[in-house]
Amino acid sequence: MRYFETRKARIEIIPMIDIMFFLLVFFIMVTLRMIPADGIASRLPTSSTAKSLPRPQVTIVVDRQGAIHVGALDLSAAQLTRMLENKPDPSRLQVVLAGDRHTSLQLLMQVMDACRKAGVTRIGLAAQQGGGS
């Protein structure tokens, strides 16, 4: 009589794998929202031809007094060059330079020169989409 025979218990693994992938995706999405975007508040210049750039690996902010900020660090031009030289493969590094709308062009050029001394060739300028006034 097969009716009274005891069957060996099985653990179904396919639904467990589905649940684990769902949890993995959920935690990745939550973690990405938890990473704060550090920076210095500035009023970017506007441009009517501004377009979206690929996500930069380094964002450099220059305020109107000429202070250079990378994340929470305040750097001089020489320190910025050393920091960028220490990055792996500076020639493929993407840098975005953000200056306040009242920052002088000379200050931005000094920071751009410091980046180029480190071997960085992919430099973008941050701007807000607008009228370009």
C-alpha positions as CSV (number, residue, x, y, z in Angstrom):
1,M,0.0,0.0,0.0
2,R,1.6,3.2,-1.2
3,Y,-0.9,5.4,0.6
4,F,0.7,4.8,4.0
5,E,4.3,5.0,2.9
6,T,6.2,7.9,4.3
7,R,7.6,10.3,1.7
8,K,10.9,12.1,2.0
9,A,10.5,15.8,2.6
10,R,11.9,18.2,0.0
11,I,12.8,21.8,0.1
12,E,11.8,23.7,-3.0
13,I,14.8,25.9,-3.9
14,I,13.5,27.7,-7.0
15,P,11.0,30.0,-5.1
16,M,13.7,30.7,-2.5
17,I,16.1,31.8,-5.3
18,D,13.4,34.1,-6.7
19,I,12.9,35.7,-3.3
20,M,16.6,36.2,-2.8
21,F,17.0,38.0,-6.2
22,F,14.0,40.2,-5.3
23,L,15.6,41.1,-1.9
24,L,19.0,41.8,-3.6
25,V,17.5,44.2,-6.1
26,F,15.4,45.9,-3.4
27,F,18.5,46.5,-1.2
28,I,20.5,47.8,-4.1
29,M,17.8,50.3,-5.0
30,V,17.5,51.4,-1.4
31,T,21.2,51.7,-1.0
32,L,21.5,53.9,-4.0
33,R,19.0,56.3,-2.6
34,M,20.8,56.5,0.7
35,I,24.1,57.7,-0.8
36,P,24.1,61.5,-0.3
37,A,25.2,63.8,-3.0
38,D,27.8,65.9,-1.2
39,G,28.7,69.2,-2.6
40,I,28.9,72.9,-2.1
41,A,25.7,74.9,-2.9
42,S,26.4,77.1,-5.8
43,R,24.4,79.0,-8.5
44,L,25.5,77.4,-11.8
45,P,25.6,79.5,-14.9
46,T,22.8,78.7,-17.4
47,S,23.1,77.7,-21.1
48,S,20.5,77.2,-23.7
49,T,22.6,74.4,-25.3
50,A,23.5,72.5,-22.1
51,K,23.2,68.8,-22.5
52,S,23.5,65.8,-20.2
53,L,27.0,64.4,-19.7
54,P,27.9,60.9,-18.6
55,R,28.1,60.6,-14.8
56,P,31.5,62.0,-13.8
57,Q,33.9,60.1,-11.5
58,V,35.1,63.4,-9.9
59,T,33.1,66.7,-9.5
60,I,35.2,69.7,-8.7
61,V,33.5,72.9,-7.4
62,V,35.2,76.3,-7.6
63,D,33.5,79.1,-5.5
64,R,33.8,82.8,-6.3
65,Q,36.7,83.2,-3.9
66,G,38.7,80.5,-5.8
67,A,38.5,77.7,-3.2
68,I,38.5,74.3,-4.8
69,H,36.2,71.7,-3.3
70,V,36.2,67.9,-4.1
71,G,33.5,66.3,-2.0
72,A,34.1,67.4,1.5
73,L,37.8,68.3,0.8
74,D,39.2,71.8,0.3
75,L,42.3,71.6,-1.9
76,S,44.8,73.8,-3.5
77,A,45.6,73.4,-7.2
78,A,48.8,71.4,-6.5
79,Q,46.9,69.1,-4.1
80,L,44.2,68.6,-6.7
81,T,46.8,67.6,-9.3
82,R,48.4,65.1,-6.8
83,M,44.9,63.7,-6.0
84,L,44.0,63.2,-9.6
85,E,47.4,61.6,-10.4
86,N,46.8,59.0,-7.7
87,K,43.6,57.9,-9.4
88,P,43.9,54.8,-11.6
89,D,44.4,55.8,-15.2
90,P,43.8,59.6,-15.1
91,S,43.6,59.8,-18.9
92,R,40.3,58.0,-18.8
93,L,39.0,59.9,-15.8
94,Q,35.8,62.0,-16.3
95,V,35.9,65.3,-14.4
96,V,33.1,67.9,-14.2
97,L,34.1,71.4,-13.2
98,A,31.3,73.4,-11.5
99,G,31.8,77.0,-10.9
100,D,29.5,79.6,-9.4
101,R,28.0,81.9,-12.0
102,H,30.2,84.7,-10.5
103,T,33.5,82.7,-10.5
104,S,36.1,84.3,-12.8
105,L,37.2,82.5,-15.9
106,Q,40.8,82.7,-14.7
107,L,40.0,80.6,-11.6
108,L,38.3,78.0,-13.7
109,M,41.3,77.9,-16.1
110,Q,43.7,77.4,-13.2
111,V,41.7,74.4,-12.0
112,M,41.5,73.0,-15.6
113,D,45.3,73.4,-15.9
114,A,45.7,71.5,-12.6
115,C,43.6,68.7,-14.0
116,R,45.5,68.6,-17.3
117,K,48.9,68.4,-15.4
118,A,47.5,65.3,-13.8
119,G,46.8,63.8,-17.2
120,V,43.0,64.3,-17.2
121,T,41.7,65.0,-20.7
122,R,37.9,64.5,-20.2
123,I,36.8,67.7,-18.5
124,G,33.2,69.0,-18.7
125,L,31.7,72.3,-17.4
126,A,28.6,72.1,-15.3
127,A,25.7,74.3,-16.3
128,Q,21.9,74.5,-15.8
129,Q,19.5,74.2,-18.7
130,G,18.2,77.7,-19.2
131,G,18.1,80.8,-21.3
132,G,21.9,81.4,-21.4
133,S,21.7,84.9,-20.1
